[in-house]
Amino acid sequence: MTAEARTTTIGLVQMHMSESPDDNFARAIAGIRDAAAKGAQLVCLPELFRSRYFCQSESSEHFALAESVPGPTTKTLEPLAAELGITVIASLFEQRAPGLYHNTAAVLDAGAGYLGKYRKMHIPDDPRYYEKFYFTPGDLGFKAFPTHAGNVGVLVCWDQWYPEAARLTALAGAEMLFYPTAIGWHPEEREEVNRAQHDAWETVQRAHAISNGCYVVAVNRTGFEPDPTGVGGIRFWGQSFVAAPDGSIVVRASSDRDEVIVCELDLASVGKQRVGWPFFRDRRIDAYSELTRRFID
């Protein structure tokens, strides 16, 4: 993206995950190449794309999937980003030290290489989403990464429910908020419950786009993954999407297929939206100190 132009083209790689990390990585690389061939300047992969979603159960065996960040995966993706002239966002299971792990997203930029990482701040603990067993909450804060494709903020999955996370990342300079994601339905639940959950997921992120005057990009996995214990599983609902600064949906993927979606974003609309709806201007920063309390008793 040149200084004069205010457009950028992004790619979303929605994919299912097999039992083989090597197979998943190979298909992710193929998706990155496909997106770049279609003109993408920045490509984002789903949450923890190298494996099936192991957090459905608690098992110490899964810690063997973790790696350092930067580490083996980023060392493969960094030259790929340079070769293709793109930025890549890759969600990884990070081993920081023995017994200390994070759910981490690395940002790799053409020309600049490894820009840094974001560690997931909000860690869920729900049926089939037992992430607190595996991940320590992030300690790097909320940040924006200046890439050749624009100023990018990266958050991860459960972070997408928290307006504070989106706001602080936007205040750090992000024009686009990317959420690598792994979310879906419990197949045994009623259809209307599943539909309501999906609608809430999409609605809250569209609200982040509106309230912060920026693009929001959610990149989900798809397909059914059985619980490693053999009981139940998750049908990931796909439907990766991009929301514009006014909250409108720019593009949405299918619910049940691997897809590589490429779309052009008008980054000039970020500034225009923030002038037209001046939420940043009218914030009462002098009145928000209570937000740092767990609850106002």
SERO-4910 file (N, C-alpha, C, O; in steps of 0.05 Angstrom, whole numbers):
BEGIN
 pado doro    nc1    nc2    nc3   cac1   cac2   cac3    cc1    cc2    cc3    oc1    oc2    oc3
  Met    A     17    -24      0      0      0      0     17     25      0     34     28     18
  Thr    A     14     42    -19     30     67    -21     18     88     -2     -5     86      7
  Ala    A     34    109      2     24    130     20      0    144      8    -17    153     22
  Glu    A      0    146    -20    -22    160    -33    -48    143    -33    -70    154    -28
  Ala    A    -45    117    -37    -69    100    -38    -78     94    -10    -62     91      9
  Arg    A   -104     92     -6   -115     85     20   -132     60     17   -152     57     31
  Thr    A   -125     43     -1   -138     17     -3   -118     -5      3    -94     -2     -2
  Thr    A   -127    -27     14   -110    -51     18   -128    -75     13   -152    -74     15
  Thr    A   -115    -97      6   -130   -122     -1   -122   -143     19    -98   -149     23
  Ile    A   -141   -156     32   -136   -176     52   -147   -203     44   -165   -205     28
  Gly    A   -135   -224     56   -144   -251     50   -151   -265     76   -136   -263     96
  Leu    A   -173   -279     76   -182   -295     98   -181   -325     90   -193   -333     71
  Val    A   -166   -341    106   -163   -369    100   -180   -385    120   -172   -390    142
  Gln    A   -204   -392    111   -222   -408    128   -217   -438    121   -218   -445     97
  Met    A   -212   -454    141   -204   -482    135   -213   -501    157   -216   -493    180
  His    A   -216   -526    150   -220   -547    170   -193   -557    179   -173   -553    165
  Met    A   -192   -571    201   -167   -581    212   -168   -612    213   -188   -623    223
  Ser    A   -147   -625    204   -145   -653    206   -129   -661    231   -121   -644    246
  Glu    A   -125   -687    234   -109   -696    257    -79   -691    254    -64   -693    273
  Ser    A    -71   -684    230    -42   -681    224    -34   -652    224    -43   -637    206
  Pro    A    -17   -643    243     -7   -615    242      8   -609    216      6   -587    206
  Asp    A     22   -628    205     37   -623    180     17   -619    157     22   -601    140
  Asp    A     -4   -634    156    -25   -630    135    -38   -603    138    -42   -589    119
  Asn    A    -45   -596    163    -57   -570    167    -39   -547    159    -48   -528    146
  Phe    A    -13   -549    165      6   -528    158      9   -526    128     10   -504    117
  Ala    A     10   -549    114     13   -549     85    -11   -536     72     -8   -520     53
  Arg    A    -35   -542     82    -59   -530     70    -61   -500     77    -72   -485     61
  Ala    A    -51   -493    101    -51   -464    107    -32   -449     89    -39   -427     79
  Ile    A     -9   -460     83     10   -448     65     -3   -446     37      0   -425     23
  Ala    A    -17   -467     29    -30   -466      3    -51   -444      2    -54   -430    -18
  Gly    A    -65   -440     24    -85   -419     26    -73   -392     25    -83   -374     12
  Ile    A    -50   -389     38    -35   -363     37    -27   -357      9    -30   -334     -1
  Arg    A    -16   -377     -5     -7   -373    -33    -31   -366    -51    -29   -349    -69
  Asp    A    -53   -380    -46    -77   -374    -62    -87   -346    -58    -93   -332    -77
  Ala    A    -88   -337    -33    -96   -310    -27    -78   -289    -40    -87   -269    -51
  Ala    A    -51   -294    -38    -32   -275    -50    -35   -274    -80    -33   -253    -92
  Ala    A    -40   -297    -92    -44   -298   -121    -68   -282   -130    -69   -272   -152
  Lys    A    -88   -280   -112   -112   -265   -118   -109   -235   -110   -128   -220   -113
  Gly    A    -85   -228   -102    -80   -199    -96    -79   -191    -67    -76   -167    -61
  Ala    A    -81   -210    -49    -81   -203    -20    -54   -192    -12    -33   -203    -19
  Gln    A    -54   -171      3    -30   -159     14    -26   -168     43     -4   -166     54
  Leu    A    -47   -177     56    -46   -187     83    -64   -212     85    -87   -211     74
  Val    A    -55   -233     97    -70   -258     99    -71   -267    128    -50   -267    142
  Cys    A    -95   -275    137    -98   -284    165   -109   -312    165   -126   -320    149
  Leu    A    -97   -329    183   -105   -356    187   -123   -359    212   -123   -341    228
  Pro    A   -138   -381    214   -155   -385    238   -138   -389    264   -114   -393    263
  Glu    A   -152   -389    286   -140   -393    312   -128   -422    313   -141   -441    306
  Leu    A   -103   -423    323    -90   -449    328    -93   -468    305   -100   -491    307
  Phe    A    -86   -457    281    -91   -471    256    -75   -497    252    -81   -513    235
  Arg    A    -53   -500    268    -36   -523    263    -47   -550    273    -37   -571    266
  Ser    A    -68   -548    289    -79   -573    300   -109   -571    303   -121   -550    299
  Arg    A   -122   -593    309   -149   -593    317   -151   -577    343   -132   -574    357
  Tyr    A   -176   -569    350   -180   -553    374   -179   -571    398   -199   -582    407
  Phe    A   -155   -574    409   -150   -593    431   -162   -584    457   -164   -601    476
  Cys    A   -171   -559    460   -181   -549    485   -209   -560    492   -221   -552    512
  Gln    A   -220   -577    475   -245   -590    482   -243   -607    507   -263   -613    520
  Ser    A   -219   -616    513   -214   -632    537   -188   -624    550   -172   -609    538
  Glu    A   -184   -632    574   -159   -626    589   -141   -650    589   -147   -671    601
  Ser    A   -118   -647    575    -99   -669    574    -71   -658    571    -66   -642    554
  Ser    A    -53   -667    588    -26   -657    587    -11   -665    562      9   -654    554
  Glu    A    -22   -686    548    -10   -694    523     -9   -672    502      9   -671    485
  His    A    -29   -654    503    -31   -634    482    -10   -612    484     -5   -597    465
  Phe    A      4   -610    507     25   -590    510     48   -596    490     64   -578    485
  Ala    A     50   -620    480     70   -627    461     66   -612    434     85   -610    418
  Leu    A     43   -600    430     37   -585    406     50   -557    407     52   -544    386
  Ala    A     57   -548    430     67   -520    433     95   -517    422    110   -536    419
  Glu    A    101   -492    416    127   -485    405    134   -456    413    117   -441    423
  Ser    A    159   -449    410    167   -422    416    157   -403    394    153   -411    371
  Val    A    153   -378    402    145   -357    383    163   -332    388    160   -320    409
  Pro    A    180   -324    369    185   -337    343    197   -365    346    210   -371    367
  Gly    A    193   -382    326    202   -409    328    198   -423    301    199   -410    280
  Pro    A    194   -449    301    193   -465    276    172   -455    256    178   -452    232
  Thr    A    148   -449    265    128   -441    246    134   -413    235    131   -409    210
  Thr    A    141   -394    252    147   -368    241    171   -368    223    173   -352    204
  Lys    A    190   -386    228    214   -388    211    207   -398    183    222   -393    164
  Thr    A    185   -412    181    175   -421    154    159   -399    141    161   -394    117
  Leu    A    142   -386    157    124   -366    146    138   -339    139    129   -325    121
  Glu    A    160   -333    154    173   -308    149    184   -305    121    179   -285    107
  Pro    A    199   -325    111    208   -324     83    186   -326     63    188   -315     41
  Leu    A    164   -340     70    141   -341     52    128   -313     49    122   -305     27
  Ala    A    126   -299     71    115   -271     70    133   -254     53    123   -237     37
  Ala    A    159   -257     56    178   -241     40    176   -248     10    176   -231     -7
  Glu    A    174   -274      4    172   -283    -23    147   -272    -37    149   -263    -60
  Leu    A    125   -272    -23     99   -264    -34     94   -234    -31     76   -223    -44
  Gly    A    111   -220    -15    107   -192    -11     82   -185      4     68   -166     -2
  Ile    A     76   -201     25     51   -198     41     57   -198     71     80   -203     79
  Thr    A     36   -192     86     36   -195    115     20   -220    122      0   -225    109
  Val    A     29   -235    141     15   -259    150     10   -257    180     28   -250    195
  Ile    A    -15   -264    188    -22   -266    216    -27   -296    222    -44   -308    210
  Ala    A    -11   -307    241    -12   -335    246    -16   -340    276     -1   -330    293
  Ser    A    -37   -355    283    -44   -360    311    -31   -386    319    -34   -407    306
  Leu    A    -16   -385    342      1   -408    350     -2   -414    379     -9   -397    396
  Phe    A      4   -439    386      5   -448    414     34   -444    423     52   -458    416
  Glu    A     38   -423    440     65   -415    447     74   -428    474     60   -426    494
  Gln    A     97   -440    473    110   -447    498    130   -425    505    151   -422    491
  Arg    A    124   -411    526    142   -389    535    165   -400    552    188   -390    550
  Ala    A    158   -419    568    178   -432    586    165   -458    595    141   -462    592
  Pro    A    180   -476    607    168   -501    616    145   -495    636    149   -482    656
  Gly    A    121   -505    629     98   -501    646     84   -474    642     65   -468    656
  Leu    A     93   -459    622     81   -432    617     75   -429    588     93   -429    571
  Tyr    A     49   -427    582     40   -428    554     20   -405    549      6   -396    567
  His    A     20   -396    523      1   -375    515    -12   -383    488     -2   -399    473
  Asn    A    -35   -371    484    -49   -371    458    -40   -346    444    -49   -324    451
  Thr    A    -24   -348    424     -8   -326    413    -12   -322    383    -14   -342    368
  Ala    A    -13   -298    374    -14   -292    345     11   -277    338     18   -256    349
  Ala    A     25   -287    317     49   -274    307     43   -258    282     26   -266    266
  Val    A     57   -236    278     53   -219    255     79   -218    239    100   -210    250
  Leu    A     78   -227    214    102   -228    197     97   -210    173     77   -213    159
  Asp    A    115   -192    168    111   -172    147    132   -174    126    156   -177    132
  Ala    A    124   -171    101    143   -171     79    163   -149     82    155   -126     87
  Gly    A    188   -155     80    209   -134     83    218   -130    111    242   -128    116
  Ala    A    199   -130    130    206   -125    158    209   -150    174    220   -150    196
  Gly    A    199   -173    163    202   -198    177    182   -201    201    160   -191    199
  Tyr    A    192   -213    222    175   -217    246    172   -191    261    191   -179    271
  Leu    A    147   -181    261    141   -155    274    137   -158    304    142   -139    319
  Gly    A    127   -180    312    120   -184    340     96   -202    344     88   -215    325
  Lys    A     86   -203    368     64   -222    374     45   -209    394     51   -190    408
  Tyr    A     21   -220    393      0   -213    413     -8   -239    427    -12   -259    415
  Arg    A     -9   -237    454    -17   -260    470    -46   -256    479    -53   -235    491
  Lys    A    -63   -275    473    -91   -273    479    -96   -266    509    -85   -279    527
  Met    A   -112   -245    513   -115   -234    539   -138   -247    555   -136   -252    579
  His    A   -160   -253    541   -183   -265    554   -184   -295    548   -185   -303    525
  Ile    A   -184   -311    569   -182   -340    566   -208   -352    576   -214   -349    600
  Pro    A   -222   -366    559   -248   -378    567   -244   -404    583   -223   -417    582
  Asp    A   -265   -412    596   -267   -438    610   -296   -446    609   -310   -442    629
  Asp    A   -304   -458    587   -332   -467    583   -331   -495    573   -310   -505    565
  Pro    A   -354   -509    573   -355   -536    562   -343   -537    534   -353   -523    516
  Arg    A   -323   -554    530   -309   -558    505   -291   -535    497   -279   -534    475
  Tyr    A   -288   -515    515   -270   -493    510   -253   -489    536   -254   -468    549
  Tyr    A   -239   -510    544   -224   -509    569   -196   -497    566   -176   -510    571
  Glu    A   -196   -472    558   -170   -459    552   -154   -452    576   -130   -449    575
  Lys    A   -167   -448    599   -152   -440    623   -133   -463    632   -114   -457    646
  Phe    A   -139   -487    624   -121   -509    630    -94   -506    615    -73   -515    624
  Tyr    A    -96   -494    591    -72   -493    574    -58   -466    574    -34   -465    572
  Phe    A    -73   -444    575    -62   -418    569    -62   -399    593    -81   -397    608
  Thr    A    -39   -385    596    -37   -363    615    -47   -338    600    -41   -334    577
  Pro    A    -62   -320    614    -71   -296    601    -47   -279    591    -26   -279    603
  Gly    A    -51   -266    568    -30   -250    556    -20   -227    574    -35   -218    591
  Asp    A      5   -219    570     16   -197    586     30   -177    568     46   -161    578
  Leu    A     24   -177    543     37   -157    525     19   -133    519     27   -115    504
  Gly    A     -5   -134    529    -24   -112    525    -36   -112    497    -33   -131    482
  Phe    A    -50    -90    491    -63    -87    465    -47    -69    448    -38    -47    457
  Lys    A    -42    -77    423    -24    -61    407    -32    -62    378    -47    -79    369
  Ala    A    -21    -43    363    -25    -42    334      3    -47    321     23    -37    331
  Phe    A      3    -61    299     27    -67    284     27    -52    258      9    -55    242
  Pro    A     46    -34    253     48    -20    227     59    -39    206     82    -46    207
  Thr    A     42    -47    187     51    -65    165     49    -50    139     37    -28    137
  His    A     60    -62    118     58    -49     92     29    -49     82     23    -34     63
  Ala    A     12    -65     94    -16    -66     86    -34    -48    103    -58    -47     98
  Gly    A    -23    -34    122    -39    -17    140    -33    -22    169    -18    -41    175
  Asn    A    -45     -7    186    -41    -11    215    -60    -32    225    -85    -29    223
  Val    A    -49    -54    235    -64    -78    241    -65    -83    271    -44    -82    285
  Gly    A    -88    -88    282    -91    -97    310    -99   -126    309   -115   -135    293
  Val    A    -87   -142    327    -93   -171    328   -103   -178    356    -91   -172    376
  Leu    A   -126   -191    356   -138   -202    380   -145   -231    374   -143   -239    350
  Val    A   -154   -247    393   -158   -275    388   -184   -284    400   -188   -282    424
  Cys    A   -202   -294    384   -226   -309    391   -242   -296    415   -257   -277    411
  Trp    A   -239   -307    439   -254   -298    462   -251   -269    467   -269   -256    479
  Asp    A   -229   -257    458   -225   -228    460   -247   -213    446   -253   -190    453
  Gln    A   -260   -226    426   -279   -212    409   -305   -204    424   -321   -189    414
  Trp    A   -309   -214    448   -333   -207    463   -328   -183    481   -347   -174    494
  Tyr    A   -304   -172    481   -297   -151    501   -293   -124    486   -274   -121    472
  Pro    A   -311   -105    491   -308    -79    478   -283    -64    486   -271    -49    471
  Glu    A   -274    -69    511   -249    -56    521   -225    -64    503   -208    -47    497
  Ala    A   -224    -89    496   -201    -99    479   -201    -86    452   -180    -77    443
  Ala    A   -224    -85    439   -226    -72    413   -220    -42    415   -205    -32    398
  Arg    A   -230    -29    436   -225      0    438   -196      6    443   -185     24    430
  Leu    A   -183     -8    461   -155     -2    467   -137     -8    443   -117      6    438
  Thr    A   -144    -29    427   -128    -35    404   -132    -14    382   -113     -6    369
  Ala    A   -157     -4    379   -162     18    360   -148     43    369   -137     58    353
  Leu    A   -148     49    395   -135     73    405   -104     71    401    -91     92    401
  Ala    A    -94     47    399    -65     44    394    -58     49    364    -35     49    357
  Gly    A    -79     53    348    -74     61    320    -84     41    300    -79     45    276
  Ala    A    -97     20    308   -106     -1    289   -128     10    271   -148     22    280
  Glu    A   -126      5    245   -147     11    225   -163    -14    220   -186    -12    211
  Met    A   -151    -37    225   -164    -63    221   -159    -80    246   -137    -82    255
  Leu    A   -181    -93    256   -178   -111    278   -182   -139    267   -203   -146    257
  Phe    A   -162   -156    270   -163   -184    261   -167   -202    285   -153   -200    305
  Tyr    A   -187   -221    282   -192   -240    303   -190   -269    292   -209   -279    282
  Pro    A   -166   -281    294   -165   -310    288   -183   -324    308   -182   -318    332
  Thr    A   -199   -343    299   -222   -353    315   -225   -383    312   -220   -394    291
  Ala    A   -235   -395    333   -244   -423    333   -270   -424    349   -269   -427    373
  Ile    A   -293   -422    335   -318   -421    349   -339   -436    333   -339   -435    308
  Gly    A   -357   -450    347   -378   -465    332   -400   -474    350   -403   -465    372
  Trp    A   -415   -493    339   -439   -503    352   -433   -529    366   -415   -545    358
  His    A   -448   -534    388   -449   -561    399   -471   -575    384   -494   -567    386
  Pro    A   -465   -596    369   -486   -608    351   -511   -617    366   -532   -619    353
  Glu    A   -509   -624    392   -532   -634    406   -551   -612    414   -574   -618    423
  Glu    A   -543   -586    412   -561   -564    420   -582   -558    398   -578   -565    375
  Arg    A   -603   -546    406   -625   -539    387   -616   -519    367   -598   -503    372
  Glu    A   -628   -521    343   -620   -503    321   -623   -474    328   -606   -457    321
  Glu    A   -645   -467    342   -650   -439    348   -629   -428    368   -622   -405    367
  Val    A   -619   -446    386   -598   -438    405   -573   -432    390   -559   -412    394
  Asn    A   -566   -450    372   -542   -447    355   -543   -421    339   -524   -406    337
  Arg    A   -566   -416    327   -570   -393    310   -567   -367    327   -554   -348    318
  Ala    A   -578   -367    351   -576   -343    368   -547   -338    376   -539   -315    378
  Gln    A   -533   -360    382   -504   -357    390   -488   -345    367   -472   -327    371
  His    A   -493   -355    343   -478   -344    320   -485   -315    315   -468   -298    310
  Asp    A   -511   -308    317   -519   -280    313   -507   -261    333   -499   -239    326
  Ala    A   -505   -270    358   -492   -254    379   -462   -250    373   -452   -228    376
  Trp    A   -449   -271    364   -420   -270    357   -415   -249    335   -397   -233    337
  Glu    A   -431   -250    314   -427   -231    292   -435   -203    300   -422   -184    293
  Thr    A   -457   -200    315   -467   -174    323   -447   -159    340   -443   -135    336
  Val    A   -435   -172    360   -417   -158    378   -392   -148    362   -382   -126    369
  Gln    A   -383   -163    343   -360   -154    327   -367   -131    308   -351   -113    303
  Arg    A   -391   -132    297   -400   -110    280   -402    -84    297   -397    -62    287
  Ala    A   -410    -88    322   -411    -65    340   -384    -53    346   -380    -29    348
  His    A   -363    -71    348   -336    -61    352   -328    -44    328   -315    -23    331
  Ala    A   -335    -53    304   -328    -38    280   -341    -10    281   -328     10    274
  Ile    A   -366     -9    289   -380     17    290   -369     35    311   -362     58    306
  Ser    A   -366     25    335   -358     42    358   -329     51    356   -321     71    369
  Asn    A   -313     37    340   -285     45    337   -279     55    309   -256     63    303
  Gly    A   -298     55    291   -294     66    264   -272     52    249   -255     65    237
  Cys    A   -272     25    250   -250     10    237   -262    -15    225   -285    -23    230
  Tyr    A   -245    -29    210   -253    -55    199   -249    -77    220   -230    -76    235
  Val    A   -267    -96    220   -264   -120    238   -264   -144    220   -282   -148    203
  Val    A   -244   -162    224   -241   -185    207   -240   -210    225   -221   -213    241
  Ala    A   -259   -228    223   -260   -252    238   -254   -276    220   -268   -280    200
  Val    A   -234   -292    226   -226   -314    209   -229   -340    226   -214   -345    244
  Asn    A   -250   -355    219   -257   -379    234   -249   -404    220   -243   -404    196
  Arg    A   -248   -426    235   -245   -452    223   -272   -464    217   -293   -452    225
  Thr    A   -274   -486    202   -299   -498    195   -296   -528    198   -274   -539    202
  Gly    A   -319   -542    196   -319   -571    198   -323   -582    226   -322   -566    246
  Phe    A   -329   -608    229   -333   -620    255   -308   -632    265   -292   -645    251
  Glu    A   -303   -627    291   -279   -638    305   -289   -652    330   -301   -640    347
  Pro    A   -284   -678    331   -293   -693    355   -277   -686    380   -254   -678    378
  Asp    A   -290   -687    402   -276   -684    428   -255   -706    430   -261   -729    425
  Pro    A   -230   -699    437   -209   -719    439   -216   -742    458   -205   -764    456
  Thr    A   -235   -737    477   -243   -759    496   -262   -778    483   -268   -799    494
  Gly    A   -272   -771    459   -291   -788    445   -320   -782    451   -338   -797    442
  Val    A   -326   -762    467   -353   -755    474   -359   -727    463   -347   -707    472
  Gly    A   -378   -725    445   -386   -699    434   -366   -688    414   -350   -703    402
  Gly    A   -366   -662    412   -349   -648    393   -360   -620    387   -379   -612    399
  Ile    A   -347   -607    368   -355   -580    360   -357   -580    330   -339   -589    316
  Arg    A   -379   -569    320   -382   -564    291   -376   -534    287   -393   -517    292
  Phe    A   -352   -528    278   -344   -500    275   -360   -487    253   -363   -499    231
  Trp    A   -371   -463    258   -391   -453    240   -380   -436    217   -395   -424    202
  Gly    A   -354   -435    214   -343   -420    191   -353   -392    191   -351   -377    211
  Gln    A   -364   -383    168   -377   -357    166   -358   -334    173   -366   -314    185
  Ser    A   -332   -338    167   -313   -316    170   -324   -292    155   -337   -294    135
  Phe    A   -318   -268    166   -330   -245    154   -312   -220    158   -294   -220    175
  Val    A   -319   -199    143   -307   -173    146   -329   -153    150   -348   -152    135
  Ala    A   -327   -137    171   -346   -115    176   -332    -89    171   -309    -85    179
  Ala    A   -346    -71    157   -336    -44    151   -339    -26    175   -352    -33    194
  Pro    A   -326     -2    175   -328     17    197   -357     25    204   -361     35    226
  Asp    A   -375     22    185   -403     29    192   -419      4    201   -443      6    205
  Gly    A   -405    -18    204   -418    -43    214   -429    -61    192   -437    -83    198
  Ser    A   -430    -52    168   -440    -68    146   -421    -91    140   -397    -89    144
  Ile    A   -433   -113    130   -417   -137    123   -406   -133     95   -421   -130     76
  Val    A   -380   -134     93   -366   -132     67   -367   -158     52   -373   -160     28
  Val    A   -361   -180     67   -360   -206     55   -364   -226     78   -356   -221    100
  Arg    A   -376   -249     71   -380   -271     91   -376   -298     78   -386   -302     56
  Ala    A   -361   -315     90   -355   -342     79   -379   -360     85   -397   -354     99
  Ser    A   -377   -384     74   -398   -404     78   -395   -416    106   -376   -410    121
  Ser    A   -414   -432    114   -414   -444    140   -399   -471    141   -392   -481    163
  Asp    A   -394   -483    118   -385   -511    118   -364   -518     98   -360   -541     91
  Arg    A   -350   -498     87   -330   -504     67   -304   -489     72   -304   -468     84
  Asp    A   -282   -501     64   -256   -487     64   -258   -466     42   -267   -471     20
  Glu    A   -250   -442     48   -251   -420     29   -228   -401     33   -218   -397     56
  Val    A   -219   -389     11   -200   -367     12   -214   -343      1   -221   -342    -23
  Ile    A   -219   -324     18   -234   -300     10   -215   -276      9   -200   -272     28
  Val    A   -216   -261    -13   -200   -238    -16   -218   -214    -22   -236   -215    -39
  Cys    A   -213   -192     -7   -230   -168    -12   -213   -143     -8   -194   -143      8
  Glu    A   -220   -122    -22   -207    -97    -20   -221    -79      1   -245    -78      2
  Leu    A   -205    -66     18   -215    -49     39   -207    -20     33   -184    -15     25
  Asp    A   -225     -2     37   -219     27     34   -211     38     61   -228     45     77
  Leu    A   -185     40     66   -176     50     92   -182     79     96   -183     88    119
  Ala    A   -186     94     75   -194    122     78   -221    125     92   -226    145    105
  Ser    A   -237    104     90   -264    105    103   -261    104    134   -280    113    148
  Val    A   -238     95    144   -234     95    173   -234    123    184   -249    129    203
  Gly    A   -218    140    172   -217    168    180   -243    182    176   -252    198    193
  Lys    A   -256    177    153   -282    190    147   -303    182    168   -318    199    177
  Gln    A   -303    156    175   -323    147    194   -318    159    222   -337    166    236
  Arg    A   -293    162    229   -287    172    256   -292    202    257   -297    213    279
  Val    A   -292    216    235   -300    244    234   -330    247    235   -341    263    250
  Gly    A   -343    230    219   -373    231    218   -386    222    244   -406    234    252
  Trp    A   -376    201    256   -386    191    281   -363    194    301   -348    174    305
  Pro    A   -359    217    314   -335    223    330   -335    211    358   -334    225    378
  Phe    A   -337    184    359   -338    171    385   -312    175    400   -312    178    425
  Phe    A   -289    176    386   -264    181    400   -264    209    412   -254    213    435
  Arg    A   -274    228    398   -275    256    408   -291    259    433   -284    273    451
  Asp    A   -314    245    434   -333    250    455   -330    231    479   -347    231    497
  Arg    A   -310    215    479   -305    197    502   -299    213    527   -284    233    525
  Arg    A   -311    205    549   -307    219    575   -285    204    590   -291    189    609
  Ile    A   -260    208    582   -239    193    595   -235    200    624   -223    185    639
  Asp    A   -246    223    632   -244    231    660   -264    216    678   -263    217    702
  Ala    A   -282    201    665   -304    188    680   -304    158    680   -322    145    689
  Tyr    A   -282    146    669   -282    118    665   -265    102    684   -259     78    680
  Ser    A   -256    114    706   -237    100    724   -249     75    736   -235     56    742
  Glu    A   -276     74    739   -289     51    751   -287     26    733   -292      4    743
  Leu    A   -279     29    708   -276      6    690   -254    -13    700   -254    -36    693
  Thr    A   -236     -3    716   -214    -20    726   -223    -37    750   -207    -53    760
  Arg    A   -247    -33    759   -257    -50    781   -272    -74    770   -283    -73    749
  Arg    A   -270    -96    785   -284   -121    776   -314   -117    776   -327   -127    757
  Phe    A   -325   -103    795   -353    -98    797   -357    -74    815   -343    -71    834
  Ile    A   -378    -57    809   -383    -34    826   -404    -42    847   -428    -41    841
  Asp    A   -395    -50    870   -413    -60    891   -427    -37    905   -443    -42    924
***
